Amino acid sequence: MPFQIHALPMAPFRPLFSLSDAALAERSARREVVPANPGAPCRVSLTDAAEGEVVYLLNYEHLPADTPYRARHAIYVREGATQAFPPPGEVPEMLRRRLLSVRAISSTGDLVDADVVDGAELEPVIERLIAAADVACLHVHFAKQGCYAARVTRA
């Protein structure tokens, strides 16, 4: 089944870039300089930030549903990132190089199914999980850290 991977939009994060370190801390966020690549996967550009690049580490609610599966976790956003729009069926390199947890989410925000896969072999897992009638979308997470990476829908 054809699928589409979605990056987060940049607009909600732009206001962070002009804040002081103290103001960021009040929002449970911080500005960091990337020490090495890979290491700071940007959820807007769907690329790994380069060594020396400025990123923002913040808590993001990726599943706001009023269910026991409501979820938020730490994410990175690159300063000045451009939102990625991968073509249908394309898997960004940022996902290919990591161990991933793929979670099938219903329209009510409940977990329907899940799997763990090496990012280099992601497509068959996406296609299998997204094909289920009760699945509205998939959430891809970095399996080791547990943090949200991207959303997947039917194309």
C-alpha angles and dihedrals in degrees: 000000000000115000140191126212115213129205122207115264116253098224098083091053101046094086090061094064095070096045125107120243089256092052090048090051089054086059093047090251136115142192115239138180111228109245097196143356126274100034112087110057110193114221092204101050095027088224134109113257115244123248108276094021120130116245134174119229112204143152113260129189104222097168109040094170118135093241135100086266094064104134146186132170144161119293136175125231121188116230106250095010120163116224112255120230105188114196116253111286094017119126115203117235089240088069096039094062098055142065106255139200112210115200123194111217127197125222088261093054098256125138109251102173140339143193141183120229142166105255091235088067099040103119099072091050092049092047093049096047098041091051093069112105094225094054117099097177144335128245115209116207133182099253098213097049096028094223126141116262109172147328124248127202136174110277 
